[in-house]
Amino acid sequence: MEYSIIGKKAVKDINEWKSQIKEKHWKEGRSAYELANFMLNKNGENIIKQLLEKTLKETIEFSKGYIEYEVKFDKYPGTGRTHDLGIWGETNSNKTIFVGVESKVDELFNETVKEVYIKNKVKELNGEKTNTPKRIENLLKRNFNNITEKQFEIRYQLLYSTVGTIDAREDKKSADIPIFLIIIFKSKAYDPEKGNKNYDDFRHFINEINAQEIFKDKNKEMFKINIDKKNLYIGYLTI
């Protein structure tokens, strides 16, 4: 499978992948580099495919992979959810599949919902123009039937990544099977203390959305939830 930016030529090696990433985000041992190296040089495509085939109990063929794949999930201006890699494919039963990949070493899943909400609500109350409080309120309503204070402790990136995966479109059509896949790279730059904190944040998120566990082993976890009457699969893979 080729990996590209939409509308641009496919990348052939890690240096071409690097050219599609902001310079400040590119460093050996950190997430952008590790994802590129994984997909291009370490059999990443097949590892992901095997994980998803185990989850879905179907064979899968990937067709397109887009670096820094943005998905708009609401009407507000600004960027949507930017997946580090967006992969399109199809199962043997002819169902379309979209995989939104979030790569991490030990970087945080952004601030908490509460931190982002309060900071921007203060701006709004002081007359500054911001749509972030409305965006967060809508995200909470889409993710949860009953909103509680605990959900404001979820990391904001996790909150919008769910709908930012479901709302992915190819030729104006959403995928039959949307999958949000977090890949953790335990590189030479990995800090176990930060990594453990990130995993705790992930588990808090999974618990709050009442995700159904599909399976779990030493380096792979898969879950399923229903949002907007659509099943979303969520994976946590450690490399």
LINTA-V709179 format. One record per residue. N is the residue number from 1. SS is DSSP state (2 for helix, 1 for strand, 0 for the rest). BURIAL is I if it has 24 or more other C-alpha atoms within 12 Angstrom, else O. Layout:
BEGIN
n:ss:burial
N:SS:BURIAL
N:SS:BURIAL
END
This chain:
BEGIN
n:ss:burial
1:0:O
2:0:I
3:1:I
4:1:I
5:0:I
6:0:O
7:0:O
8:0:O
9:0:O
10:1:O
11:1:I
12:0:O
13:0:O
14:2:I
15:2:O
16:2:O
17:2:I
18:2:I
19:0:I
20:0:I
21:0:I
22:0:O
23:2:O
24:2:O
25:2:O
26:0:O
27:0:O
28:0:O
29:0:I
30:0:I
31:2:I
32:2:I
33:2:I
34:2:I
35:2:I
36:2:I
37:2:I
38:2:I
39:2:I
40:2:I
41:2:O
42:0:O
43:0:O
44:2:I
45:2:I
46:2:O
47:2:O
48:2:I
49:2:I
50:2:O
51:2:I
52:2:I
53:2:O
54:2:O
55:2:I
56:2:I
57:0:O
58:0:O
59:0:O
60:1:I
61:1:I
62:1:I
63:1:O
64:1:I
65:1:I
66:1:I
67:1:I
68:1:I
69:1:I
70:1:I
71:1:I
72:0:I
73:0:I
74:0:I
75:0:O
76:0:O
77:0:O
78:0:O
79:0:O
80:0:I
81:1:I
82:1:I
83:1:I
84:1:I
85:1:I
86:1:I
87:1:I
88:1:I
89:1:I
90:1:I
91:1:I
92:0:O
93:0:O
94:0:O
95:0:O
96:1:I
97:1:I
98:1:I
99:1:I
100:1:I
101:1:I
102:1:I
103:1:I
104:1:I
105:0:I
106:0:I
107:0:I
108:0:I
109:0:I
110:0:O
111:0:O
112:1:I
113:2:I
114:2:I
115:2:O
116:2:I
117:2:I
118:2:O
119:2:O
120:2:O
121:2:I
122:2:O
123:2:O
124:2:O
125:2:O
126:0:O
127:0:O
128:0:O
129:0:O
130:0:O
131:0:O
132:2:I
133:2:I
134:2:O
135:2:I
136:2:I
137:2:I
138:2:O
139:2:I
140:2:I
141:2:O
142:2:I
143:2:I
144:0:I
145:0:O
146:0:O
147:0:O
148:0:O
149:2:O
150:2:O
151:2:I
152:2:I
153:2:I
154:0:I
155:1:I
156:2:I
157:2:I
158:2:I
159:2:I
160:2:I
161:2:I
162:2:I
163:2:I
164:2:I
165:2:I
166:2:I
167:0:I
168:0:I
169:1:I
170:1:I
171:0:O
172:0:O
173:1:O
174:1:I
175:0:I
176:0:I
177:1:I
178:1:I
179:1:I
180:1:I
181:1:I
182:1:I
183:1:I
184:1:I
185:0:I
186:0:I
187:0:I
188:0:O
189:0:O
190:0:I
191:0:O
192:2:O
193:2:O
194:2:O
195:2:I
196:2:O
197:2:O
198:2:I
199:2:I
200:2:O
201:2:I
202:2:I
203:2:I
204:2:O
205:2:I
206:2:I
207:2:O
208:2:I
209:0:I
210:0:O
211:0:I
212:1:O
213:1:O
214:1:O
215:1:O
216:1:O
217:0:O
218:0:O
219:0:O
220:1:I
221:1:I
222:1:I
223:1:I
224:1:I
225:1:I
226:1:I
227:1:I
228:0:O
229:0:O
230:1:O
231:1:I
232:1:I
233:1:I
234:1:I
235:1:I
236:1:I
237:1:I
238:1:I
239:0:I
END
